[in-house]
């Protein structure tokens, strides 16, 4: 009986054995059939992984979508509670984007969303952090292990990254170029707060930034 290593069964990796003298007999045909079967199985695994990846990506901007954000955030919120590590959230909203779309057109609006997402992504570490499109012109960052001061530093980088694009916005009521407003909230070790409350706090700070004139970062330096 031909037994397959557990690693091969899990990953689909199959180093076909070289059976000299058995190429044309029953054992050789069996190995060839098994080789074809395992290659098809490996291809199926790769397609499954690709589909899973695509299901977590926003089709327009190429960053994580809302579904991936929800899963990532809940997982790292629980982890932060268990390990007594900080966790920060940044809500990001493109200022006066409706006016931008209305006057420059939706094609230009889509190009701008892609450019903004690319610029924002350069300010985080994709190995540990997450940037996601939350909906419309709104994005969100989740920063596991980063406290309030760290998060404010990232937020300032995000704001400057968008300003560096120098995208004209002649129809903005506040600025001549495209800008973003942000709200930051952080959870400190030992401070009990629900996952929903942390998100709500960041969202409140975002709208505070909007009311104060946009193109700014708003937060409160205390446990969220």
MILOVEX-290311 format. One record per residue: residue number from 1; residue in one letter; x, y, z of N, C-alpha, C in turn. Coordinates in Angstrom, 1 decimal, decimal comma. Example, Ala and Ser with C-alpha at 12.3 -4.5 7.8 and 13.67 -1.06 7.14 Angstrom:
MILOVEX-290311
<1; a; <13,2; -5,7; 7,8>; <12,3; -4,5; 7,8>; <13,2; -3,3; 7,8>>,
<2; s; <12,8; -2,2; 7,1>; <13,7; -1,1; 7,1>; <12,9; 0,0; 7,9>>,
//
This chain:
MILOVEX-290311
<1; x; <0,9; -1,2; 0,0>; <0,0; 0,0; 0,0>; <0,9; 1,2; 0,0>>,
<2; x; <0,6; 2,2; -0,9>; <1,4; 3,4; -1,0>; <0,8; 4,5; 0,0>>,
<3; x; <1,6; 4,8; 1,0>; <1,2; 5,8; 2,0>; <1,8; 7,2; 1,7>>,
<4; x; <1,0; 8,2; 1,8>; <1,4; 9,6; 1,5>; <1,7; 10,3; 2,8>>,
<5; x; <2,8; 11,0; 2,9>; <3,1; 11,8; 4,1>; <2,0; 12,8; 4,3>>,
<6; x; <1,8; 13,1; 5,6>; <0,7; 14,0; 6,0>; <0,9; 15,3; 5,4>>,
<7; x; <2,1; 15,8; 5,2>; <2,4; 17,1; 4,6>; <1,9; 17,2; 3,2>>,
<8; x; <2,0; 16,1; 2,5>; <1,5; 16,1; 1,1>; <0,0; 16,1; 1,1>>,
<9; x; <-0,7; 15,4; 2,0>; <-2,1; 15,4; 2,0>; <-2,7; 16,7; 2,3>>,
<10; x; <-2,0; 17,5; 3,2>; <-2,5; 18,8; 3,6>; <-2,2; 19,9; 2,5>>,
<11; x; <-1,0; 19,9; 2,0>; <-0,6; 21,0; 1,1>; <-0,8; 20,7; -0,4>>,
<12; x; <-0,9; 19,4; -0,7>; <-0,9; 19,0; -2,1>; <0,4; 19,0; -2,8>>,
<13; x; <1,5; 19,1; -2,0>; <2,8; 19,1; -2,6>; <3,2; 17,6; -2,8>>,
<14; x; <3,7; 17,3; -4,0>; <3,9; 15,9; -4,4>; <5,1; 15,7; -5,2>>,
<15; x; <6,2; 15,3; -4,5>; <7,5; 15,0; -5,3>; <7,3; 13,6; -5,9>>,
<16; x; <7,0; 13,5; -7,2>; <6,8; 12,2; -7,8>; <8,0; 11,4; -7,7>>,
<17; x; <7,9; 10,2; -7,2>; <9,0; 9,3; -7,0>; <9,5; 8,7; -8,4>>,
<18; x; <10,8; 8,6; -8,5>; <11,4; 8,0; -9,7>; <11,5; 6,5; -9,5>>,
<19; x; <10,7; 5,7; -10,3>; <10,7; 4,3; -10,1>; <11,3; 3,6; -11,4>>,
<20; x; <12,6; 3,5; -11,4>; <13,3; 2,9; -12,5>; <12,9; 1,5; -12,7>>,
<21; x; <12,6; 1,1; -13,9>; <12,2; -0,3; -14,2>; <10,7; -0,5; -14,1>>,
<22; x; <10,0; 0,5; -13,6>; <8,5; 0,3; -13,4>; <7,7; 1,3; -14,3>>,
<23; x; <8,3; 1,9; -15,3>; <7,6; 3,0; -16,0>; <6,4; 2,4; -16,7>>,
<24; x; <6,4; 1,2; -17,1>; <5,4; 0,6; -18,0>; <4,6; -0,5; -17,3>>,
<25; x; <4,9; -0,8; -16,1>; <4,1; -1,8; -15,4>; <3,0; -1,2; -14,6>>,
<26; x; <2,3; -2,0; -13,8>; <1,1; -1,6; -13,1>; <1,5; -0,5; -12,0>>,
<27; x; <2,7; -0,7; -11,3>; <3,1; 0,2; -10,3>; <3,4; 1,6; -11,0>>,
<28; x; <4,0; 1,6; -12,1>; <4,3; 2,8; -12,8>; <3,1; 3,6; -13,2>>,
<29; x; <2,1; 2,8; -13,8>; <0,8; 3,5; -14,1>; <0,1; 4,0; -12,9>>,
<30; x; <0,2; 3,3; -11,8>; <-0,4; 3,8; -10,5>; <0,2; 5,1; -10,1>>,
<31; x; <1,5; 5,2; -10,1>; <2,2; 6,4; -9,7>; <1,9; 7,5; -10,6>>,
<32; x; <1,8; 7,3; -12,0>; <1,4; 8,3; -12,9>; <0,0; 8,8; -12,6>>,
<33; x; <-0,9; 7,9; -12,4>; <-2,3; 8,3; -12,1>; <-2,4; 9,2; -10,8>>,
<34; x; <-1,6; 8,7; -9,8>; <-1,6; 9,4; -8,5>; <-0,9; 10,8; -8,7>>,
<35; x; <0,1; 10,9; -9,6>; <0,7; 12,2; -9,8>; <-0,3; 13,1; -10,5>>,
<36; x; <-1,1; 12,7; -11,4>; <-2,1; 13,5; -12,1>; <-3,2; 14,0; -11,1>>,
<37; x; <-3,6; 13,0; -10,2>; <-4,6; 13,3; -9,2>; <-4,1; 14,4; -8,2>>,
<38; x; <-2,9; 14,2; -7,7>; <-2,4; 15,2; -6,7>; <-2,1; 16,5; -7,3>>,
<39; x; <-1,7; 16,6; -8,6>; <-1,5; 17,9; -9,3>; <-2,8; 18,6; -9,4>>,
<40; x; <-3,9; 17,8; -9,8>; <-5,2; 18,5; -9,8>; <-5,7; 18,9; -8,5>>,
<41; x; <-5,4; 18,1; -7,4>; <-5,8; 18,5; -6,1>; <-5,0; 19,8; -5,7>>,
<42; x; <-3,7; 19,9; -6,0>; <-3,0; 21,0; -5,6>; <-3,5; 22,3; -6,4>>,
<43; x; <-3,8; 22,1; -7,6>; <-4,4; 23,2; -8,4>; <-5,7; 23,7; -7,8>>,
<44; x; <-6,5; 22,7; -7,3>; <-7,8; 23,1; -6,6>; <-7,5; 23,9; -5,4>>,
<45; x; <-6,5; 23,5; -4,6>; <-6,2; 24,2; -3,4>; <-5,7; 25,6; -3,7>>,
<46; x; <-4,9; 25,8; -4,7>; <-4,5; 27,1; -5,1>; <-5,6; 28,0; -5,6>>,
<47; x; <-6,6; 27,4; -6,3>; <-7,7; 28,2; -6,7>; <-8,6; 28,6; -5,5>>,
<48; x; <-8,7; 27,6; -4,6>; <-9,5; 27,9; -3,4>; <-8,9; 29,1; -2,6>>,
<49; x; <-7,5; 29,1; -2,5>; <-6,9; 30,1; -1,8>; <-7,0; 31,5; -2,5>>,
<50; x; <-6,9; 31,4; -3,8>; <-7,1; 32,6; -4,6>; <-8,5; 33,2; -4,4>>,
<51; x; <-9,5; 32,4; -4,5>; <-10,9; 32,8; -4,3>; <-11,1; 33,4; -2,9>>,
<52; x; <-10,5; 32,8; -1,9>; <-10,6; 33,3; -0,5>; <-9,9; 34,7; -0,4>>,
<53; x; <-8,8; 34,8; -1,1>; <-8,1; 36,1; -1,1>; <-9,0; 37,2; -1,8>>,
<54; x; <-9,5; 36,8; -2,9>; <-10,3; 37,8; -3,6>; <-11,6; 38,2; -2,9>>,
<55; x; <-12,1; 37,2; -2,1>; <-13,3; 37,5; -1,3>; <-13,1; 38,5; -0,2>>,
<56; x; <-11,8; 38,8; 0,1>; <-11,4; 39,7; 1,2>; <-10,9; 41,0; 0,7>>,
<57; x; <-10,9; 41,2; -0,6>; <-10,3; 42,4; -1,3>; <-11,4; 43,3; -1,9>>,
<58; x; <-11,3; 44,6; -1,7>; <-12,2; 45,5; -2,3>; <-11,9; 45,6; -3,8>>,
<59; x; <-12,8; 45,3; -4,6>; <-12,6; 45,3; -6,1>; <-12,1; 46,5; -6,7>>,
<60; x; <-12,5; 47,7; -6,2>; <-12,1; 49,0; -6,8>; <-10,7; 49,4; -6,3>>,
<61; x; <-10,4; 49,4; -5,0>; <-9,2; 50,0; -4,5>; <-8,0; 48,9; -4,3>>,
<62; x; <-8,4; 47,7; -4,2>; <-7,3; 46,6; -4,0>; <-6,9; 46,5; -2,5>>,
<63; x; <-7,5; 47,2; -1,6>; <-7,2; 47,0; -0,2>; <-8,3; 46,1; 0,4>>,
<64; x; <-8,2; 45,8; 1,7>; <-9,1; 44,9; 2,3>; <-10,5; 45,5; 2,2>>,
<65; x; <-11,5; 44,6; 2,1>; <-12,9; 45,0; 2,1>; <-13,5; 45,0; 3,5>>,
<66; x; <-14,8; 45,4; 3,6>; <-15,5; 45,5; 4,9>; <-15,5; 44,1; 5,6>>,
<67; x; <-15,7; 43,1; 4,8>; <-15,8; 41,7; 5,4>; <-14,5; 41,4; 6,1>>,
<68; x; <-13,4; 41,6; 5,4>; <-12,1; 41,3; 6,0>; <-11,8; 42,2; 7,2>>,
<69; x; <-12,2; 43,4; 7,1>; <-12,0; 44,3; 8,3>; <-12,8; 43,7; 9,5>>,
<70; x; <-14,0; 43,4; 9,3>; <-14,8; 42,8; 10,4>; <-14,1; 41,6; 11,1>>,
<71; x; <-13,6; 40,7; 10,3>; <-13,0; 39,5; 10,8>; <-11,7; 39,9; 11,5>>,
<72; x; <-10,9; 40,7; 10,8>; <-9,6; 41,1; 11,4>; <-9,7; 41,8; 12,7>>,
<73; x; <-10,7; 42,8; 12,7>; <-10,8; 43,6; 13,9>; <-11,3; 42,8; 15,1>>,
<74; x; <-12,3; 41,9; 14,9>; <-12,8; 41,1; 16,0>; <-11,7; 40,2; 16,5>>,
<75; x; <-10,9; 39,6; 15,6>; <-9,9; 38,7; 16,1>; <-8,8; 39,4; 16,9>>,
<76; x; <-8,4; 40,6; 16,4>; <-7,3; 41,3; 17,1>; <-7,9; 42,1; 18,4>>,
<77; x; <-9,2; 42,4; 18,4>; <-9,7; 42,9; 19,6>; <-9,7; 41,9; 20,7>>,
<78; x; <-10,1; 40,7; 20,4>; <-10,1; 39,6; 21,4>; <-8,6; 39,3; 21,8>>,
<79; x; <-7,7; 39,3; 20,9>; <-6,3; 39,0; 21,2>; <-5,7; 40,1; 22,1>>,
<80; x; <-6,1; 41,4; 21,8>; <-5,6; 42,5; 22,7>; <-6,1; 42,3; 24,1>>,
<81; x; <-7,4; 41,9; 24,3>; <-7,9; 41,7; 25,6>; <-7,2; 40,5; 26,3>>,
<82; x; <-6,9; 39,5; 25,6>; <-6,2; 38,3; 26,2>; <-4,7; 38,6; 26,6>>,
<83; x; <-4,0; 39,3; 25,7>; <-2,6; 39,5; 25,9>; <-2,3; 40,9; 26,6>>,
<84; x; <-3,3; 41,7; 26,9>; <-3,1; 43,0; 27,5>; <-2,2; 43,8; 26,7>>,
<85; x; <-2,5; 43,9; 25,4>; <-1,7; 44,7; 24,5>; <-2,7; 45,8; 24,0>>,
<86; x; <-2,1; 47,0; 23,6>; <-2,9; 48,1; 23,0>; <-3,5; 47,7; 21,7>>,
<87; x; <-4,5; 48,4; 21,3>; <-5,1; 48,3; 20,0>; <-5,7; 49,6; 19,6>>,
<88; x; <-5,4; 50,1; 18,3>; <-5,8; 51,4; 17,9>; <-6,6; 51,2; 16,6>>,
<89; x; <-7,5; 52,2; 16,4>; <-8,4; 52,2; 15,2>; <-8,4; 53,6; 14,7>>,
<90; x; <-8,2; 53,8; 13,3>; <-8,3; 55,1; 12,7>; <-9,3; 55,0; 11,6>>,
<91; x; <-10,3; 55,9; 11,7>; <-11,3; 56,1; 10,7>; <-10,8; 57,3; 9,8>>,
<92; x; <-10,9; 57,1; 8,5>; <-10,4; 58,0; 7,5>; <-11,5; 58,3; 6,5>>,
<93; x; <-11,8; 59,6; 6,3>; <-12,9; 60,0; 5,3>; <-12,3; 61,0; 4,4>>,
<94; x; <-12,5; 60,8; 3,1>; <-12,1; 61,8; 2,1>; <-13,1; 63,0; 2,2>>,
<95; x; <-12,5; 64,2; 2,3>; <-13,3; 65,4; 2,5>; <-14,0; 65,8; 1,2>>,
<96; x; <-15,3; 66,2; 1,4>; <-16,1; 66,8; 0,3>; <-16,0; 65,9; -1,0>>,
<97; x; <-16,1; 64,6; -0,8>; <-15,9; 63,7; -1,9>; <-17,2; 63,7; -2,9>>,
<98; x; <-18,3; 64,0; -2,3>; <-19,5; 64,1; -3,2>; <-19,4; 65,2; -4,2>>,
<99; x; <-18,9; 66,3; -3,7>; <-18,7; 67,4; -4,7>; <-17,6; 67,1; -5,7>>,
<100; x; <-16,6; 66,3; -5,3>; <-15,6; 65,9; -6,2>; <-16,2; 65,0; -7,3>>,
<101; x; <-17,0; 64,0; -6,9>; <-17,6; 63,1; -7,9>; <-18,6; 63,9; -8,8>>,
<102; x; <-19,3; 64,8; -8,2>; <-20,3; 65,5; -9,0>; <-19,7; 66,4; -10,1>>,
<103; x; <-18,6; 67,0; -9,8>; <-18,0; 67,9; -10,8>; <-16,9; 67,3; -11,7>>,
<104; x; <-16,2; 66,3; -11,1>; <-15,1; 65,7; -12,0>; <-15,5; 64,4; -12,6>>,
<105; x; <-16,7; 63,8; -12,2>; <-17,2; 62,6; -12,7>; <-16,8; 61,3; -11,9>>,
<106; x; <-17,6; 60,3; -12,1>; <-17,3; 59,1; -11,3>; <-16,1; 58,3; -11,7>>,
<107; x; <-15,7; 58,4; -13,0>; <-14,5; 57,8; -13,4>; <-13,3; 58,4; -12,7>>,
<108; x; <-13,2; 59,7; -12,7>; <-12,1; 60,4; -11,9>; <-12,2; 60,1; -10,4>>,
<109; x; <-13,5; 60,0; -9,9>; <-13,6; 59,6; -8,5>; <-13,1; 58,2; -8,2>>,
<110; x; <-13,3; 57,3; -9,1>; <-12,8; 55,9; -8,9>; <-11,2; 55,9; -8,9>>,
<111; x; <-10,7; 56,6; -9,9>; <-9,2; 56,8; -10,0>; <-8,6; 57,4; -8,7>>,
<112; x; <-9,3; 58,3; -8,2>; <-8,9; 59,0; -7,0>; <-9,0; 58,1; -5,8>>,
<113; x; <-10,0; 57,3; -5,7>; <-10,1; 56,3; -4,6>; <-8,9; 55,3; -4,6>>,
<114; x; <-8,6; 54,9; -5,8>; <-7,5; 54,0; -5,9>; <-6,2; 54,6; -5,5>>,
<115; x; <-6,0; 55,9; -5,9>; <-4,7; 56,6; -5,6>; <-4,6; 56,9; -4,1>>,
<116; x; <-5,8; 57,2; -3,5>; <-5,8; 57,5; -2,0>; <-5,5; 56,2; -1,3>>,
<117; x; <-6,1; 55,1; -1,7>; <-5,9; 53,8; -1,0>; <-4,4; 53,4; -1,1>>,
<118; x; <-3,8; 53,6; -2,3>; <-2,4; 53,3; -2,4>; <-1,5; 54,1; -1,5>>,
<119; x; <-1,8; 55,4; -1,5>; <-1,0; 56,3; -0,6>; <-1,2; 55,9; 0,9>>,
<120; x; <-2,4; 55,7; 1,3>; <-2,6; 55,3; 2,7>; <-1,9; 54,0; 3,1>>,
<121; x; <-1,9; 53,1; 2,1>; <-1,3; 51,8; 2,4>; <0,2; 51,9; 2,7>>,
<122; x; <0,8; 52,9; 2,2>; <2,3; 53,1; 2,4>; <2,6; 53,5; 3,8>>,
<123; x; <1,6; 53,9; 4,6>; <1,9; 54,3; 6,0>; <1,7; 53,2; 7,0>>,
<124; x; <1,4; 52,1; 6,6>; <1,2; 51,0; 7,6>; <2,1; 49,8; 7,2>>,
<125; x; <2,2; 48,9; 8,2>; <3,0; 47,7; 8,0>; <2,0; 46,6; 7,6>>,
<126; x; <1,9; 46,1; 6,4>; <0,9; 45,1; 6,0>; <1,1; 43,8; 6,7>>,
<127; x; <2,3; 43,6; 7,3>; <2,5; 42,3; 7,9>; <1,8; 42,2; 9,3>>,
<128; x; <1,4; 43,4; 9,8>; <0,7; 43,4; 11,1>; <-0,5; 44,2; 11,2>>,
<129; x; <-0,6; 45,3; 10,3>; <-1,7; 46,2; 10,4>; <-2,7; 45,9; 9,2>>,
<130; x; <-3,8; 46,6; 9,3>; <-4,8; 46,5; 8,2>; <-5,3; 47,8; 7,8>>,
<131; x; <-5,4; 48,0; 6,4>; <-6,1; 49,1; 5,9>; <-7,3; 48,5; 5,1>>,
<132; x; <-8,5; 49,0; 5,3>; <-9,6; 48,5; 4,6>; <-10,5; 49,6; 4,1>>,
<133; x; <-11,2; 49,4; 3,1>; <-12,2; 50,3; 2,6>; <-13,5; 50,0; 3,4>>,
<134; x; <-13,9; 51,0; 4,2>; <-15,1; 50,8; 5,1>; <-16,4; 50,9; 4,3>>,
<135; x; <-16,4; 51,7; 3,3>; <-17,6; 52,0; 2,5>; <-17,5; 53,4; 1,8>>,
<136; x; <-17,9; 53,5; 0,6>; <-17,9; 54,7; -0,1>; <-16,5; 55,3; -0,1>>,
<137; x; <-16,3; 56,6; 0,4>; <-15,0; 57,2; 0,5>; <-14,4; 57,1; 1,8>>,
<138; x; <-14,8; 56,2; 2,6>; <-14,3; 56,0; 4,0>; <-13,4; 54,8; 4,1>>,
<139; x; <-12,3; 54,9; 4,8>; <-11,3; 53,8; 5,0>; <-11,2; 53,7; 6,5>>,
<140; x; <-10,6; 52,6; 6,9>; <-10,3; 52,3; 8,3>; <-9,0; 51,6; 8,5>>,
<141; x; <-8,2; 52,0; 9,5>; <-7,0; 51,3; 9,8>; <-7,1; 50,6; 11,2>>,
<142; x; <-6,6; 49,4; 11,3>; <-6,5; 48,7; 12,5>; <-5,1; 48,5; 12,8>>,
<143; x; <-4,6; 48,9; 14,0>; <-3,2; 48,9; 14,4>; <-3,0; 48,0; 15,6>>,
<144; x; <-2,9; 46,7; 15,5>; <-2,6; 45,9; 16,7>; <-1,3; 46,2; 17,4>>,
<145; x; <-1,3; 46,2; 18,7>; <-0,1; 46,5; 19,4>; <0,4; 47,9; 19,4>>,
<146; x; <-0,4; 48,8; 18,9>; <0,0; 50,2; 18,8>; <-0,8; 51,1; 19,7>>,
<147; x; <-0,2; 51,9; 20,5>; <-1,0; 52,7; 21,5>; <-1,4; 54,0; 20,9>>,
<148; x; <-1,9; 54,9; 21,7>; <-2,5; 56,2; 21,2>; <-1,4; 57,0; 20,5>>,
<149; x; <-0,3; 57,2; 21,1>; <0,8; 58,0; 20,4>; <1,2; 57,4; 19,1>>,
<150; x; <1,4; 56,1; 19,1>; <1,7; 55,4; 17,8>; <0,7; 55,7; 16,7>>,
<151; x; <-0,6; 55,5; 17,1>; <-1,7; 55,7; 16,2>; <-1,8; 57,1; 15,6>>,
<152; x; <-1,6; 58,1; 16,5>; <-1,6; 59,5; 16,0>; <-0,5; 59,7; 15,0>>,
<153; x; <0,7; 59,1; 15,3>; <1,8; 59,2; 14,3>; <1,4; 58,6; 13,0>>,
<154; x; <0,8; 57,5; 13,0>; <0,3; 56,8; 11,7>; <-0,7; 57,7; 11,1>>,
<155; x; <-1,6; 58,3; 11,8>; <-2,7; 59,1; 11,3>; <-2,1; 60,4; 10,6>>,
<156; x; <-1,1; 61,0; 11,2>; <-0,5; 62,1; 10,6>; <0,2; 61,7; 9,3>>,
<157; x; <0,8; 60,5; 9,2>; <1,4; 60,0; 8,0>; <0,4; 59,8; 6,9>>,
<158; x; <-0,8; 59,3; 7,3>; <-1,9; 59,1; 6,4>; <-2,4; 60,4; 5,8>>,
<159; x; <-2,5; 61,4; 6,6>; <-3,0; 62,7; 6,2>; <-2,0; 63,3; 5,2>>,
<160; x; <-0,7; 63,3; 5,6>; <0,3; 63,9; 4,7>; <0,5; 63,1; 3,4>>,
<161; x; <0,3; 61,8; 3,4>; <0,4; 61,0; 2,2>; <-0,7; 61,4; 1,2>>,
<162; x; <-1,9; 61,7; 1,7>; <-3,0; 62,1; 0,8>; <-2,6; 63,5; 0,2>>,
<163; x; <-2,2; 64,4; 1,1>; <-1,8; 65,8; 0,7>; <-0,7; 65,7; -0,4>>,
<164; x; <0,2; 64,8; -0,3>; <1,3; 64,7; -1,2>; <0,9; 64,3; -2,6>>,
<165; x; <-0,3; 63,7; -2,7>; <-0,9; 63,4; -4,1>; <-1,2; 64,7; -4,8>>,
<166; x; <-1,5; 65,8; -4,1>; <-1,8; 67,1; -4,7>; <-2,9; 67,0; -5,8>>,
<167; x; <-4,0; 66,3; -5,4>; <-5,1; 66,2; -6,3>; <-6,0; 67,4; -6,3>>,
<168; x; <-6,1; 68,2; -7,3>; <-6,9; 69,4; -7,3>; <-8,4; 69,1; -6,9>>,
<169; x; <-9,0; 70,0; -6,1>; <-10,4; 69,9; -5,8>; <-10,9; 71,3; -5,7>>,
<170; x; <-11,2; 71,8; -6,9>; <-11,6; 73,2; -7,0>; <-13,0; 73,4; -6,4>>,
<171; x; <-13,7; 72,4; -6,2>; <-15,1; 72,5; -5,8>; <-15,3; 72,2; -4,3>>,
<172; x; <-14,2; 72,0; -3,6>; <-14,2; 71,8; -2,2>; <-14,6; 73,1; -1,4>>,
<173; x; <-15,4; 73,0; -0,4>; <-15,7; 74,1; 0,4>; <-14,7; 74,5; 1,4>>,
<174; x; <-13,6; 73,7; 1,5>; <-12,6; 74,0; 2,6>; <-11,2; 74,1; 2,0>>,
<175; x; <-10,8; 73,3; 1,0>; <-9,4; 73,3; 0,6>; <-9,4; 73,2; -0,9>>,
<176; x; <-8,3; 73,6; -1,5>; <-8,1; 73,6; -3,0>; <-7,6; 72,3; -3,5>>,
<177; x; <-7,2; 71,4; -2,6>; <-6,7; 70,1; -3,0>; <-7,4; 69,0; -2,1>>,
<178; x; <-7,4; 67,8; -2,6>; <-8,1; 66,7; -1,9>; <-7,4; 66,5; -0,5>>,
<179; x; <-8,3; 66,4; 0,5>; <-7,8; 66,1; 1,9>; <-8,6; 65,0; 2,5>>,
<180; x; <-8,1; 64,6; 3,7>; <-8,8; 63,6; 4,5>; <-8,9; 64,1; 5,9>>,
<181; x; <-10,0; 63,6; 6,6>; <-10,2; 63,8; 8,0>; <-10,1; 62,5; 8,7>>,
<182; x; <-9,6; 62,5; 10,0>; <-9,4; 61,2; 10,7>; <-9,9; 61,3; 12,1>>,
<183; x; <-10,4; 60,1; 12,6>; <-10,6; 60,0; 14,0>; <-9,9; 58,8; 14,6>>,
<184; x; <-9,2; 59,0; 15,7>; <-8,4; 57,9; 16,3>; <-8,9; 57,5; 17,6>>,
<185; x; <-9,0; 56,2; 17,9>; <-9,3; 55,7; 19,2>; <-8,4; 54,6; 19,6>>,
<186; x; <-8,0; 54,5; 20,8>; <-7,1; 53,4; 21,3>; <-7,6; 52,7; 22,5>>,
<187; x; <-7,3; 51,5; 22,6>; <-7,6; 50,7; 23,8>; <-6,3; 50,4; 24,5>>,
<188; x; <-6,3; 50,7; 25,8>; <-5,1; 50,5; 26,6>; <-5,2; 49,2; 27,4>>,
<189; x; <-4,0; 48,6; 27,7>; <-4,1; 47,3; 28,5>; <-4,8; 47,5; 29,8>>,
<190; x; <-5,7; 46,5; 30,1>; <-6,4; 46,6; 31,3>; <-7,7; 47,4; 31,4>>,
<191; x; <-7,9; 48,2; 30,3>; <-9,1; 49,0; 30,2>; <-10,1; 48,3; 29,4>>,
<192; x; <-11,2; 47,9; 30,1>; <-12,3; 47,2; 29,5>; <-13,2; 48,0; 28,6>>,
<193; x; <-13,3; 47,7; 27,4>; <-14,2; 48,4; 26,5>; <-14,7; 47,5; 25,4>>,
<194; x; <-15,9; 47,6; 25,0>; <-16,4; 46,6; 24,0>; <-15,8; 47,0; 22,6>>,
<195; x; <-15,8; 46,0; 21,7>; <-15,3; 46,2; 20,4>; <-16,1; 47,3; 19,7>>,
<196; x; <-17,4; 47,3; 19,9>; <-18,3; 48,2; 19,3>; <-18,0; 49,7; 19,8>>,
<197; x; <-17,8; 49,8; 21,1>; <-17,5; 51,1; 21,7>; <-16,2; 51,7; 21,1>>,
<198; x; <-15,2; 50,9; 20,9>; <-13,9; 51,4; 20,4>; <-14,1; 52,0; 19,0>>,
<199; x; <-14,9; 51,2; 18,2>; <-15,2; 51,7; 16,8>; <-16,0; 53,0; 16,9>>,
<200; x; <-17,0; 53,0; 17,7>; <-17,9; 54,2; 17,9>; <-17,1; 55,4; 18,3>>,
<201; x; <-16,1; 55,2; 19,2>; <-15,3; 56,3; 19,6>; <-14,4; 56,9; 18,5>>,
<202; x; <-13,8; 56,0; 17,7>; <-13,1; 56,5; 16,5>; <-14,0; 57,3; 15,5>>,
<203; x; <-15,2; 56,7; 15,3>; <-16,1; 57,4; 14,4>; <-16,5; 58,8; 15,0>>,
<204; x; <-16,8; 58,9; 16,3>; <-17,1; 60,2; 16,8>; <-16,0; 61,2; 16,6>>,
<205; x; <-14,8; 60,8; 16,8>; <-13,6; 61,7; 16,6>; <-13,5; 62,1; 15,2>>,
<206; x; <-13,8; 61,2; 14,2>; <-13,8; 61,5; 12,8>; <-14,8; 62,7; 12,5>>,
<207; x; <-16,0; 62,5; 13,0>; <-17,0; 63,6; 12,8>; <-16,7; 64,9; 13,5>>,
<208; x; <-16,0; 64,8; 14,6>; <-15,5; 66,0; 15,3>; <-14,5; 66,7; 14,4>>,
<209; x; <-13,6; 65,9; 13,7>; <-12,6; 66,5; 12,8>; <-13,4; 67,2; 11,6>>,
<210; x; <-14,4; 66,6; 11,2>; <-15,2; 67,2; 10,1>; <-15,8; 68,5; 10,5>>,
<211; x; <-16,4; 68,6; 11,7>; <-17,0; 69,8; 12,2>; <-16,0; 70,9; 12,5>>,
<212; x; <-14,7; 70,5; 12,8>; <-13,7; 71,5; 13,1>; <-13,0; 72,1; 11,8>>,
<213; x; <-13,5; 71,6; 10,6>; <-12,9; 72,2; 9,4>; <-12,2; 71,2; 8,5>>,
<214; x; <-12,2; 70,0; 8,8>; <-11,6; 68,9; 7,9>; <-10,1; 69,0; 7,8>>,
<215; x; <-9,5; 68,1; 7,1>; <-8,0; 68,0; 6,9>; <-7,3; 68,0; 8,2>>,
<216; x; <-7,8; 67,1; 9,2>; <-7,2; 67,1; 10,5>; <-7,4; 65,8; 11,1>>,
<217; x; <-6,6; 65,5; 12,2>; <-6,7; 64,3; 13,0>; <-7,3; 64,7; 14,4>>,
<218; x; <-8,4; 64,0; 14,8>; <-9,0; 64,3; 16,1>; <-8,9; 63,0; 16,9>>,
<219; x; <-8,7; 63,2; 18,2>; <-8,6; 62,0; 19,1>; <-8,7; 62,6; 20,5>>,
<220; x; <-8,6; 61,7; 21,5>; <-8,5; 62,1; 22,9>; <-7,5; 61,3; 23,6>>,
<221; x; <-6,5; 61,9; 24,3>; <-5,4; 61,2; 24,8>; <-5,8; 60,7; 26,2>>,
<222; x; <-6,5; 59,6; 26,2>; <-6,9; 58,8; 27,4>; <-7,4; 57,5; 26,9>>,
<223; x; <-7,4; 56,5; 27,8>; <-7,9; 55,2; 27,3>; <-9,3; 55,3; 26,7>>,
<224; x; <-9,5; 54,7; 25,5>; <-10,8; 54,9; 24,8>; <-12,0; 54,2; 25,6>>,
//
